């Protein structure tokens, strides 16, 4: 890699890292291009050069945070042997990520319906499909073997990740009183019931 490419990657990383810090400290209202460039020391021109727009930066940050989450989920799944223990591992990994990386988890959940993601919906949809692929690939042979009830792939995310994602979102919000340890005890078996064969 040339020195120019290394500098470019370092700038991208600085912008993404700073953007997450700005979001965590200032919320969605304070998440602005001026706040990010001021905090990072990177020029507006450089931000636009690397991301095309502030929406592009936000979409890249969302993709990065989601990638970190799904890396944890996939790693947890690959250490299990049965469908039931896989569900338990996935739920535990999701909640652990939420607790250990609250800034990234908050950005993922608070950004779900934001305008800056809508502007890059196709890009994000494609990235999420790749990330979810690890979960789907783990489940597919277990569906074929009859361990898991036949489930259309588009519904796998809703059935398996939906309940734990909503639990994480509520824990990150000040509106709800959610106990993640309690959720880790209760959710796996409840989710498993929706997946096991009749």
LOGU-777439 format. One record per residue: x negated, y negated, z negated of N, C-alpha, C in turn; residue number from 1. Coordinates in nm, 3 decimals. Layout:
BEGIN
+---------+---------+---------+---------+---------+---------+---------+---------+---------+-----+
:     n_X :     n_Y :     n_Z :    ca_X :    ca_Y :    ca_Z :     c_X :     c_Y :     c_Z :   i :
+---------+---------+---------+---------+---------+---------+---------+---------+---------+-----+
:       X :       Y :       Z :       X :       Y :       Z :       X :       Y :       Z : NUM :
...
+---------+---------+---------+---------+---------+---------+---------+---------+---------+-----+
//
This chain:
BEGIN
+---------+---------+---------+---------+---------+---------+---------+---------+---------+-----+
:     n_X :     n_Y :     n_Z :    ca_X :    ca_Y :    ca_Z :     c_X :     c_Y :     c_Z :   i :
+---------+---------+---------+---------+---------+---------+---------+---------+---------+-----+
:  -0.084 :   0.119 :   0.000 :   0.000 :   0.000 :   0.000 :  -0.088 :  -0.125 :   0.000 :   1 :
:  -0.057 :  -0.219 :   0.087 :  -0.137 :  -0.340 :   0.098 :  -0.112 :  -0.431 :  -0.022 :   2 :
:  -0.207 :  -0.521 :  -0.053 :  -0.186 :  -0.616 :  -0.163 :  -0.057 :  -0.698 :  -0.145 :   3 :
:  -0.024 :  -0.732 :  -0.022 :   0.099 :  -0.808 :   0.003 :   0.223 :  -0.728 :  -0.035 :   4 :
:   0.222 :  -0.599 :   0.000 :   0.334 :  -0.513 :  -0.035 :   0.344 :  -0.496 :  -0.187 :   5 :
:   0.228 :  -0.483 :  -0.252 :   0.227 :  -0.470 :  -0.398 :   0.284 :  -0.595 :  -0.464 :   6 :
:   0.246 :  -0.711 :  -0.412 :   0.300 :  -0.836 :  -0.467 :   0.450 :  -0.844 :  -0.445 :   7 :
:   0.494 :  -0.799 :  -0.327 :   0.637 :  -0.801 :  -0.298 :   0.714 :  -0.710 :  -0.392 :   8 :
:   0.663 :  -0.591 :  -0.418 :   0.730 :  -0.499 :  -0.510 :   0.731 :  -0.555 :  -0.652 :   9 :
:   0.621 :  -0.619 :  -0.691 :   0.614 :  -0.678 :  -0.824 :   0.717 :  -0.791 :  -0.838 :  10 :
:   0.734 :  -0.869 :  -0.732 :   0.832 :  -0.978 :  -0.735 :   0.974 :  -0.923 :  -0.744 :  11 :
:   1.004 :  -0.820 :  -0.667 :   1.136 :  -0.756 :  -0.672 :   1.163 :  -0.704 :  -0.812 :  12 :
:   1.065 :  -0.635 :  -0.870 :   1.082 :  -0.581 :  -1.005 :   1.103 :  -0.693 :  -1.106 :  13 :
:   1.027 :  -0.802 :  -1.094 :   1.042 :  -0.913 :  -1.188 :   1.180 :  -0.975 :  -1.177 :  14 :
:   1.229 :  -0.992 :  -1.056 :   1.362 :  -1.050 :  -1.037 :   1.471 :  -0.960 :  -1.095 :  15 :
:   1.462 :  -0.830 :  -1.070 :   1.564 :  -0.739 :  -1.120 :   1.560 :  -0.729 :  -1.272 :  16 :
:   1.441 :  -0.721 :  -1.327 :   1.427 :  -0.712 :  -1.473 :   1.478 :  -0.839 :  -1.539 :  17 :
:   1.443 :  -0.954 :  -1.483 :   1.487 :  -1.081 :  -1.540 :   1.637 :  -1.099 :  -1.525 :  18 :
:   1.690 :  -1.058 :  -1.410 :   1.835 :  -1.070 :  -1.388 :   1.913 :  -0.993 :  -1.493 :  19 :
:   1.866 :  -0.873 :  -1.527 :   1.934 :  -0.795 :  -1.630 :   1.924 :  -0.863 :  -1.765 :  20 :
:   1.809 :  -0.920 :  -1.796 :   1.793 :  -0.992 :  -1.921 :   1.885 :  -1.113 :  -1.929 :  21 :
:   1.897 :  -1.186 :  -1.817 :   1.985 :  -1.302 :  -1.812 :   2.130 :  -1.260 :  -1.834 :  22 :
:   2.169 :  -1.152 :  -1.767 :   2.307 :  -1.104 :  -1.782 :   2.334 :  -1.062 :  -1.926 :  23 :
:   2.239 :  -0.991 :  -1.986 :   2.257 :  -0.943 :  -2.123 :   2.266 :  -1.057 :  -2.223 :  24 :
:   2.191 :  -1.163 :  -2.200 :   2.189 :  -1.273 :  -2.296 :   2.296 :  -1.379 :  -2.270 :  25 :
:   2.338 :  -1.394 :  -2.144 :   2.429 :  -1.503 :  -2.108 :   2.564 :  -1.457 :  -2.056 :  26 :
:   2.581 :  -1.329 :  -2.031 :   2.707 :  -1.279 :  -1.980 :   2.728 :  -1.313 :  -1.833 :  27 :
:   2.843 :  -1.274 :  -1.783 :   2.871 :  -1.294 :  -1.641 :   2.877 :  -1.442 :  -1.605 :  28 :
:   2.924 :  -1.523 :  -1.697 :   2.936 :  -1.667 :  -1.669 :   2.798 :  -1.731 :  -1.654 :  29 :
:   2.701 :  -1.683 :  -1.731 :   2.567 :  -1.741 :  -1.724 :   2.476 :  -1.673 :  -1.625 :  30 :
:   2.529 :  -1.573 :  -1.555 :   2.452 :  -1.496 :  -1.458 :   2.454 :  -1.571 :  -1.325 :  31 :
:   2.361 :  -1.662 :  -1.309 :   2.357 :  -1.748 :  -1.190 :   2.219 :  -1.742 :  -1.126 :  32 :
:   2.215 :  -1.781 :  -1.002 :   2.088 :  -1.780 :  -0.930 :   1.989 :  -1.876 :  -0.995 :  33 :
:   2.037 :  -1.990 :  -1.043 :   1.947 :  -2.086 :  -1.108 :   1.891 :  -2.030 :  -1.238 :  34 :
:   1.974 :  -1.960 :  -1.314 :   1.927 :  -1.901 :  -1.440 :   1.821 :  -1.794 :  -1.415 :  35 :
:   1.842 :  -1.714 :  -1.313 :   1.748 :  -1.605 :  -1.285 :   1.616 :  -1.659 :  -1.231 :  36 :
:   1.622 :  -1.755 :  -1.140 :   1.496 :  -1.809 :  -1.086 :   1.419 :  -1.886 :  -1.194 :  37 :
:   1.490 :  -1.958 :  -1.281 :   1.423 :  -2.031 :  -1.388 :   1.356 :  -1.935 :  -1.486 :  38 :
:   1.426 :  -1.830 :  -1.523 :   1.371 :  -1.735 :  -1.621 :   1.259 :  -1.650 :  -1.563 :  39 :
:   1.265 :  -1.620 :  -1.435 :   1.166 :  -1.533 :  -1.372 :   1.043 :  -1.607 :  -1.322 :  40 :
:   1.061 :  -1.736 :  -1.294 :   0.952 :  -1.812 :  -1.235 :   0.935 :  -1.784 :  -1.087 :  41 :
:   1.033 :  -1.715 :  -1.027 :   1.029 :  -1.683 :  -0.884 :   1.114 :  -1.786 :  -0.810 :  42 :
:   1.067 :  -1.831 :  -0.698 :   1.137 :  -1.936 :  -0.625 :   1.266 :  -1.884 :  -0.564 :  43 :
:   1.357 :  -1.975 :  -0.537 :   1.482 :  -1.940 :  -0.471 :   1.455 :  -1.880 :  -0.333 :  44 :
:   1.358 :  -1.936 :  -0.263 :   1.324 :  -1.885 :  -0.131 :   1.276 :  -1.740 :  -0.137 :  45 :
:   1.198 :  -1.708 :  -0.239 :   1.148 :  -1.572 :  -0.253 :   1.262 :  -1.476 :  -0.287 :  46 :
:   1.354 :  -1.520 :  -0.373 :   1.471 :  -1.437 :  -0.406 :   1.551 :  -1.405 :  -0.279 :  47 :
:   1.575 :  -1.508 :  -0.200 :   1.652 :  -1.488 :  -0.076 :   1.574 :  -1.403 :   0.024 :  48 :
:   1.442 :  -1.418 :   0.025 :   1.360 :  -1.338 :   0.115 :   1.374 :  -1.189 :   0.084 :  49 :
:   1.376 :  -1.154 :  -0.045 :   1.378 :  -1.013 :  -0.084 :   1.519 :  -0.954 :  -0.089 :  50 :
:   1.620 :  -1.036 :  -0.118 :   1.754 :  -0.981 :  -0.139 :   1.861 :  -1.039 :  -0.047 :  51 :
:   1.827 :  -1.142 :   0.029 :   1.923 :  -1.200 :   0.123 :   2.016 :  -1.300 :   0.061 :  52 :
:   2.053 :  -1.279 :  -0.064 :   2.146 :  -1.368 :  -0.134 :   2.145 :  -1.327 :  -0.281 :  53 :
:   2.212 :  -1.408 :  -0.363 :   2.223 :  -1.371 :  -0.505 :   2.313 :  -1.249 :  -0.522 :  54 :
:   2.415 :  -1.239 :  -0.437 :   2.499 :  -1.119 :  -0.438 :   2.414 :  -0.995 :  -0.407 :  55 :
:   2.320 :  -1.010 :  -0.315 :   2.232 :  -0.899 :  -0.280 :   2.145 :  -0.857 :  -0.398 :  56 :
:   2.097 :  -0.955 :  -0.474 :   2.020 :  -0.926 :  -0.594 :   2.107 :  -0.851 :  -0.695 :  57 :
:   2.228 :  -0.897 :  -0.717 :   2.318 :  -0.833 :  -0.812 :   2.351 :  -0.690 :  -0.769 :  58 :
:   2.375 :  -0.671 :  -0.641 :   2.404 :  -0.536 :  -0.590 :   2.283 :  -0.444 :  -0.609 :  59 :
:   2.164 :  -0.497 :  -0.585 :   2.042 :  -0.417 :  -0.605 :   2.024 :  -0.383 :  -0.752 :  60 :
:   2.056 :  -0.476 :  -0.840 :   2.045 :  -0.450 :  -0.983 :   2.145 :  -0.343 :  -1.025 :  61 :
:   2.267 :  -0.351 :  -0.974 :   2.368 :  -0.251 :  -1.005 :   2.322 :  -0.113 :  -0.958 :  62 :
:   2.268 :  -0.107 :  -0.837 :   2.220 :   0.020 :  -0.782 :   2.105 :   0.074 :  -0.866 :  63 :
:   2.018 :  -0.014 :  -0.911 :   1.905 :   0.030 :  -0.994 :   1.953 :   0.087 :  -1.127 :  64 :
:   2.045 :   0.017 :  -1.192 :   2.097 :   0.063 :  -1.321 :   2.172 :   0.195 :  -1.304 :  65 :
:   2.253 :   0.206 :  -1.199 :   2.325 :   0.330 :  -1.173 :   2.227 :   0.444 :  -1.146 :  66 :
:   2.120 :   0.415 :  -1.074 :   2.019 :   0.516 :  -1.046 :   1.956 :   0.568 :  -1.173 :  67 :
:   1.927 :   0.478 :  -1.266 :   1.869 :   0.519 :  -1.394 :   1.966 :   0.608 :  -1.470 :  68 :
:   2.094 :   0.572 :  -1.470 :   2.195 :   0.652 :  -1.538 :   2.205 :   0.790 :  -1.475 :  69 :
:   2.218 :   0.796 :  -1.344 :   2.237 :   0.926 :  -1.279 :   2.112 :   1.013 :  -1.284 :  70 :
:   1.995 :   0.952 :  -1.293 :   1.874 :   1.031 :  -1.315 :   1.885 :   1.106 :  -1.448 :  71 :
:   1.936 :   1.037 :  -1.551 :   1.954 :   1.100 :  -1.683 :   2.059 :   1.211 :  -1.675 :  72 :
:   2.169 :   1.184 :  -1.606 :   2.277 :   1.284 :  -1.597 :   2.229 :   1.409 :  -1.523 :  73 :
:   2.163 :   1.388 :  -1.411 :   2.117 :   1.502 :  -1.332 :   2.013 :   1.584 :  -1.407 :  74 :
:   1.922 :   1.515 :  -1.475 :   1.821 :   1.586 :  -1.554 :   1.886 :   1.668 :  -1.664 :  75 :
:   1.988 :   1.613 :  -1.728 :   2.057 :   1.687 :  -1.834 :   2.126 :   1.810 :  -1.778 :  76 :
:   2.188 :   1.798 :  -1.662 :   2.259 :   1.910 :  -1.601 :   2.164 :   2.023 :  -1.562 :  77 :
:   2.050 :   1.987 :  -1.509 :   1.958 :   2.091 :  -1.458 :   1.897 :   2.173 :  -1.571 :  78 :
:   1.910 :   2.128 :  -1.694 :   1.859 :   2.206 :  -1.808 :   1.963 :   2.302 :  -1.865 :  79 :
:   2.080 :   2.310 :  -1.801 :   2.187 :   2.396 :  -1.853 :   2.213 :   2.512 :  -1.759 :  80 :
:   2.282 :   2.614 :  -1.813 :   2.307 :   2.733 :  -1.732 :   2.455 :   2.754 :  -1.703 :  81 :
:   2.543 :   2.719 :  -1.795 :   2.686 :   2.744 :  -1.774 :   2.759 :   2.614 :  -1.746 :  82 :
:   2.875 :   2.627 :  -1.689 :   2.955 :   2.507 :  -1.659 :   2.991 :   2.432 :  -1.786 :  83 :
:   3.028 :   2.505 :  -1.889 :   3.071 :   2.440 :  -2.012 :   2.955 :   2.365 :  -2.080 :  84 :
:   2.837 :   2.427 :  -2.086 :   2.724 :   2.358 :  -2.147 :   2.678 :   2.241 :  -2.059 :  85 :
:   2.700 :   2.254 :  -1.927 :   2.667 :   2.143 :  -1.838 :   2.753 :   2.021 :  -1.866 :  86 :
:   2.883 :   2.043 :  -1.886 :   2.973 :   1.931 :  -1.918 :   2.930 :   1.866 :  -2.049 :  87 :
:   2.897 :   1.948 :  -2.147 :   2.853 :   1.893 :  -2.276 :   2.725 :   1.809 :  -2.259 :  88 :
:   2.632 :   1.862 :  -2.180 :   2.506 :   1.790 :  -2.158 :   2.529 :   1.659 :  -2.085 :  89 :
:   2.617 :   1.661 :  -1.986 :   2.645 :   1.540 :  -1.909 :   2.707 :   1.431 :  -1.997 :  90 :
:   2.805 :   1.471 :  -2.078 :   2.869 :   1.374 :  -2.168 :   2.766 :   1.317 :  -2.265 :  91 :
:   2.685 :   1.404 :  -2.323 :   2.583 :   1.358 :  -2.418 :   2.484 :   1.263 :  -2.354 :  92 :
:   2.442 :   1.295 :  -2.231 :   2.345 :   1.211 :  -2.162 :   2.403 :   1.074 :  -2.129 :  93 :
:   2.529 :   1.071 :  -2.088 :   2.594 :   0.944 :  -2.054 :   2.604 :   0.855 :  -2.178 :  94 :
:   2.651 :   0.913 :  -2.287 :   2.667 :   0.834 :  -2.409 :   2.532 :   0.792 :  -2.467 :  95 :
:   2.433 :   0.879 :  -2.456 :   2.299 :   0.845 :  -2.504 :   2.239 :   0.732 :  -2.421 :  96 :
:   2.258 :   0.737 :  -2.290 :   2.211 :   0.627 :  -2.204 :   2.277 :   0.496 :  -2.245 :  97 :
:   2.406 :   0.501 :  -2.270 :   2.480 :   0.381 :  -2.310 :   2.424 :   0.321 :  -2.437 :  98 :
:   2.393 :   0.408 :  -2.532 :   2.342 :   0.361 :  -2.662 :   2.198 :   0.313 :  -2.654 :  99 :
:   2.116 :   0.383 :  -2.574 :   1.974 :   0.350 :  -2.567 :   1.943 :   0.239 :  -2.466 : 100 :
:   2.031 :   0.221 :  -2.367 :   2.009 :   0.117 :  -2.265 :   2.137 :   0.033 :  -2.251 : 101 :
:   2.177 :  -0.034 :  -2.358 :   2.305 :  -0.106 :  -2.354 :   2.311 :  -0.217 :  -2.250 : 102 :
:   2.197 :  -0.280 :  -2.221 :   2.199 :  -0.388 :  -2.121 :   2.233 :  -0.332 :  -1.983 : 103 :
:   2.168 :  -0.222 :  -1.944 :   2.196 :  -0.161 :  -1.814 :   2.338 :  -0.105 :  -1.810 : 104 :
:   2.380 :  -0.040 :  -1.920 :   2.515 :   0.015 :  -1.925 :   2.620 :  -0.095 :  -1.916 : 105 :
:   2.594 :  -0.207 :  -1.984 :   2.688 :  -0.318 :  -1.979 :   2.699 :  -0.373 :  -1.837 : 106 :
:   2.586 :  -0.387 :  -1.769 :   2.591 :  -0.440 :  -1.633 :   2.669 :  -0.347 :  -1.541 : 107 :
:   2.649 :  -0.216 :  -1.557 :   2.721 :  -0.118 :  -1.475 :   2.871 :  -0.134 :  -1.496 : 108 :
:   2.915 :  -0.135 :  -1.621 :   3.058 :  -0.131 :  -1.650 :   3.126 :  -0.267 :  -1.632 : 109 :
:   3.056 :  -0.374 :  -1.663 :   3.116 :  -0.507 :  -1.650 :   3.118 :  -0.556 :  -1.506 : 110 :
:   3.035 :  -0.496 :  -1.422 :   3.024 :  -0.541 :  -1.283 :   3.117 :  -0.468 :  -1.188 : 111 :
:   3.187 :  -0.368 :  -1.238 :   3.260 :  -0.277 :  -1.149 :   3.350 :  -0.346 :  -1.048 : 112 :
:   3.415 :  -0.454 :  -1.088 :   3.511 :  -0.520 :  -0.996 :   3.468 :  -0.663 :  -0.963 : 113 :
:   3.340 :  -0.688 :  -0.974 :   3.292 :  -0.824 :  -0.950 :   3.281 :  -0.854 :  -0.801 : 114 :
:   3.283 :  -0.981 :  -0.770 :   3.273 :  -1.025 :  -0.632 :   3.141 :  -0.991 :  -0.568 : 115 :
:   3.033 :  -0.997 :  -0.647 :   2.902 :  -0.971 :  -0.586 :   2.885 :  -0.825 :  -0.547 : 116 :
:   2.959 :  -0.734 :  -0.609 :   2.953 :  -0.596 :  -0.564 :   3.042 :  -0.574 :  -0.443 : 117 :
:   3.156 :  -0.643 :  -0.441 :   3.247 :  -0.630 :  -0.328 :   3.179 :  -0.672 :  -0.198 : 118 :
:   3.089 :  -0.769 :  -0.207 :   3.019 :  -0.817 :  -0.088 :   2.925 :  -0.713 :  -0.030 : 119 :
:   2.890 :  -0.612 :  -0.110 :   2.798 :  -0.507 :  -0.064 :   2.859 :  -0.370 :  -0.089 : 120 :
:   2.990 :  -0.360 :  -0.072 :   3.063 :  -0.238 :  -0.107 :   3.011 :  -0.116 :  -0.032 : 121 :
:   2.984 :  -0.129 :   0.097 :   2.940 :  -0.014 :   0.176 :   2.804 :   0.036 :   0.129 : 122 :
:   2.714 :  -0.056 :   0.102 :   2.580 :  -0.022 :   0.054 :   2.588 :   0.050 :  -0.080 : 123 :
:   2.672 :  -0.001 :  -0.170 :   2.684 :   0.058 :  -0.303 :   2.754 :   0.193 :  -0.296 : 124 :
:   2.856 :   0.204 :  -0.211 :   2.926 :   0.331 :  -0.196 :   2.831 :   0.440 :  -0.146 : 125 :
:   2.746 :   0.405 :  -0.051 :   2.650 :   0.502 :   0.002 :   2.548 :   0.542 :  -0.105 : 126 :
:   2.502 :   0.444 :  -0.183 :   2.404 :   0.474 :  -0.288 :   2.466 :   0.562 :  -0.396 : 127 :
:   2.591 :   0.532 :  -0.433 :   2.657 :   0.612 :  -0.536 :   2.683 :   0.754 :  -0.489 : 128 :
:   2.712 :   0.771 :  -0.362 :   2.735 :   0.906 :  -0.308 :   2.610 :   0.990 :  -0.322 : 129 :
:   2.494 :   0.930 :  -0.297 :   2.367 :   1.001 :  -0.313 :   2.344 :   1.035 :  -0.459 : 130 :
:   2.369 :   0.939 :  -0.548 :   2.347 :   0.961 :  -0.691 :   2.440 :   1.069 :  -0.745 : 131 :
:   2.565 :   1.062 :  -0.705 :   2.663 :   1.160 :  -0.752 :   2.635 :   1.298 :  -0.693 : 132 :
:   2.557 :   1.300 :  -0.586 :   2.526 :   1.425 :  -0.520 :   2.464 :   1.528 :  -0.613 : 133 :
:   2.382 :   1.483 :  -0.708 :   2.321 :   1.577 :  -0.802 :   2.424 :   1.647 :  -0.887 : 134 :
:   2.526 :   1.574 :  -0.930 :   2.634 :   1.631 :  -1.010 :   2.717 :   1.727 :  -0.925 : 135 :
:   2.749 :   1.684 :  -0.804 :   2.830 :   1.766 :  -0.714 :   2.756 :   1.895 :  -0.678 : 136 :
:   2.626 :   1.883 :  -0.649 :   2.548 :   2.001 :  -0.613 :   2.540 :   2.100 :  -0.729 : 137 :
:   2.537 :   2.049 :  -0.851 :   2.535 :   2.137 :  -0.969 :   2.669 :   2.208 :  -0.984 : 138 :
:   2.779 :   2.137 :  -0.952 :   2.912 :   2.194 :  -0.972 :   2.953 :   2.289 :  -0.861 : 139 :
:   2.909 :   2.263 :  -0.738 :   2.961 :   2.338 :  -0.622 :   2.944 :   2.489 :  -0.637 : 140 :
:   2.824 :   2.540 :  -0.669 :   2.813 :   2.686 :  -0.682 :   2.895 :   2.743 :  -0.797 : 141 :
:   2.920 :   2.662 :  -0.899 :   3.001 :   2.708 :  -1.011 :   3.150 :   2.711 :  -0.975 : 142 :
:   3.189 :   2.622 :  -0.884 :   3.325 :   2.629 :  -0.831 :   3.339 :   2.754 :  -0.744 : 143 :
:   3.240 :   2.776 :  -0.660 :   3.242 :   2.893 :  -0.571 :   3.240 :   3.024 :  -0.651 : 144 :
:   3.174 :   3.023 :  -0.767 :   3.166 :   3.144 :  -0.850 :   3.288 :   3.161 :  -0.940 : 145 :
:   3.378 :   3.062 :  -0.938 :   3.498 :   3.072 :  -1.019 :   3.483 :   3.024 :  -1.162 : 146 :
:   3.367 :   2.966 :  -1.197 :   3.347 :   2.912 :  -1.332 :   3.427 :   2.783 :  -1.353 : 147 :
:   3.444 :   2.710 :  -1.244 :   3.515 :   2.583 :  -1.248 :   3.630 :   2.592 :  -1.148 : 148 :
:   3.745 :   2.538 :  -1.186 :   3.860 :   2.540 :  -1.096 :   3.828 :   2.463 :  -0.969 : 149 :
:   3.879 :   2.507 :  -0.854 :   3.856 :   2.433 :  -0.729 :   3.896 :   2.287 :  -0.746 : 150 :
:   3.801 :   2.200 :  -0.716 :   3.820 :   2.057 :  -0.739 :   3.772 :   1.979 :  -0.617 : 151 :
:   3.858 :   1.899 :  -0.554 :   3.810 :   1.816 :  -0.443 :   3.695 :   1.728 :  -0.490 : 152 :
:   3.590 :   1.722 :  -0.412 :   3.471 :   1.647 :  -0.455 :   3.500 :   1.502 :  -0.493 : 153 :
:   3.591 :   1.431 :  -0.422 :   3.619 :   1.293 :  -0.464 :   3.677 :   1.283 :  -0.605 : 154 :
:   3.736 :   1.394 :  -0.655 :   3.795 :   1.391 :  -0.790 :   3.698 :   1.433 :  -0.899 : 155 :
:   3.583 :   1.486 :  -0.861 :   3.487 :   1.530 :  -0.962 :   3.445 :   1.414 :  -1.050 : 156 :
:   3.414 :   1.300 :  -0.986 :   3.372 :   1.183 :  -1.064 :   3.484 :   1.140 :  -1.159 : 157 :
:   3.609 :   1.140 :  -1.110 :   3.721 :   1.096 :  -1.194 :   3.741 :   1.189 :  -1.313 : 158 :
:   3.730 :   1.319 :  -1.291 :   3.755 :   1.416 :  -1.398 :   3.641 :   1.428 :  -1.497 : 159 :
:   3.518 :   1.428 :  -1.444 :   3.403 :   1.454 :  -1.530 :   3.345 :   1.326 :  -1.589 : 160 :
:   3.327 :   1.226 :  -1.505 :   3.260 :   1.104 :  -1.550 :   3.359 :   0.998 :  -1.595 : 161 :
:   3.479 :   0.998 :  -1.538 :   3.577 :   0.895 :  -1.571 :   3.603 :   0.878 :  -1.720 : 162 :
:   3.634 :   0.986 :  -1.794 :   3.664 :   0.968 :  -1.937 :   3.546 :   0.916 :  -2.018 : 163 :
:   3.426 :   0.966 :  -1.989 :   3.310 :   0.921 :  -2.066 :   3.270 :   0.779 :  -2.026 : 164 :
:   3.288 :   0.744 :  -1.898 :   3.259 :   0.607 :  -1.854 :   3.352 :   0.507 :  -1.922 : 165 :
:   3.479 :   0.542 :  -1.933 :   3.574 :   0.452 :  -2.000 :   3.542 :   0.441 :  -2.148 : 166 :
:   3.500 :   0.550 :  -2.210 :   3.459 :   0.546 :  -2.350 :   3.340 :   0.453 :  -2.368 : 167 :
:   3.241 :   0.465 :  -2.279 :   3.124 :   0.378 :  -2.285 :   3.162 :   0.232 :  -2.266 : 168 :
:   3.251 :   0.208 :  -2.170 :   3.294 :   0.070 :  -2.144 :   3.359 :   0.009 :  -2.269 : 169 :
:   3.441 :   0.088 :  -2.336 :   3.508 :   0.038 :  -2.456 :   3.409 :   0.016 :  -2.571 : 170 :
:   3.310 :   0.104 :  -2.581 :   3.208 :   0.085 :  -2.686 :   3.128 :  -0.043 :  -2.662 : 171 :
:   3.101 :  -0.073 :  -2.536 :   3.025 :  -0.193 :  -2.502 :   3.107 :  -0.321 :  -2.521 : 172 :
:   3.239 :  -0.307 :  -2.523 :   3.327 :  -0.421 :  -2.541 :   3.349 :  -0.448 :  -2.689 : 173 :
:   3.372 :  -0.573 :  -2.723 :   3.401 :  -0.606 :  -2.863 :   3.549 :  -0.588 :  -2.895 : 174 :
:   3.627 :  -0.549 :  -2.796 :   3.772 :  -0.537 :  -2.812 :   3.812 :  -0.408 :  -2.883 : 175 :
:   3.732 :  -0.302 :  -2.865 :   3.770 :  -0.170 :  -2.913 :   3.675 :  -0.123 :  -3.023 : 176 :
:   3.725 :  -0.033 :  -3.106 :   3.644 :   0.028 :  -3.210 :   3.620 :   0.173 :  -3.170 : 177 :
:   3.506 :   0.200 :  -3.106 :   3.475 :   0.332 :  -3.053 :   3.350 :   0.385 :  -3.121 : 178 :
:   3.356 :   0.511 :  -3.165 :   3.244 :   0.579 :  -3.228 :   3.184 :   0.675 :  -3.125 : 179 :
:   3.063 :   0.646 :  -3.079 :   3.003 :   0.730 :  -2.975 :   2.972 :   0.871 :  -3.026 : 180 :
:   2.934 :   0.884 :  -3.152 :   2.907 :   1.017 :  -3.207 :   3.034 :   1.101 :  -3.208 : 181 :
:   3.144 :   1.038 :  -3.244 :   3.273 :   1.108 :  -3.243 :   3.311 :   1.146 :  -3.100 : 182 :
:   3.289 :   1.053 :  -3.007 :   3.319 :   1.081 :  -2.867 :   3.236 :   1.198 :  -2.816 : 183 :
:   3.110 :   1.205 :  -2.856 :   3.023 :   1.314 :  -2.812 :   3.070 :   1.449 :  -2.864 : 184 :
:   3.138 :   1.447 :  -2.978 :   3.191 :   1.572 :  -3.032 :   3.321 :   1.614 :  -2.965 : 185 :
:   3.406 :   1.518 :  -2.930 :   3.541 :   1.547 :  -2.883 :   3.551 :   1.559 :  -2.731 : 186 :
:   3.486 :   1.470 :  -2.659 :   3.506 :   1.462 :  -2.514 :   3.464 :   1.587 :  -2.436 : 187 :
:   3.350 :   1.650 :  -2.468 :   3.309 :   1.763 :  -2.383 :   3.415 :   1.871 :  -2.368 : 188 :
:   3.476 :   1.914 :  -2.479 :   3.577 :   2.020 :  -2.469 :   3.703 :   1.971 :  -2.399 : 189 :
:   3.739 :   1.845 :  -2.420 :   3.858 :   1.792 :  -2.353 :   3.835 :   1.785 :  -2.202 : 190 :
:   3.717 :   1.742 :  -2.161 :   3.685 :   1.736 :  -2.018 :   3.676 :   1.878 :  -1.961 : 191 :
:   3.615 :   1.968 :  -2.037 :   3.602 :   2.105 :  -1.991 :   3.739 :   2.168 :  -1.964 : 192 :
:   3.837 :   2.137 :  -2.048 :   3.971 :   2.192 :  -2.028 :   4.029 :   2.152 :  -1.894 : 193 :
:   3.993 :   2.035 :  -1.845 :   4.046 :   1.990 :  -1.715 :   3.975 :   2.058 :  -1.599 : 194 :
:   3.865 :   2.125 :  -1.626 :   3.785 :   2.185 :  -1.519 :   3.790 :   2.338 :  -1.517 : 195 :
:   3.816 :   2.398 :  -1.631 :   3.808 :   2.545 :  -1.636 :   3.922 :   2.607 :  -1.556 : 196 :
:   3.898 :   2.725 :  -1.503 :   4.004 :   2.793 :  -1.428 :   4.122 :   2.827 :  -1.519 : 197 :
:   4.240 :   2.828 :  -1.463 :   4.359 :   2.863 :  -1.542 :   4.355 :   3.010 :  -1.579 : 198 :
+---------+---------+---------+---------+---------+---------+---------+---------+---------+-----+
//
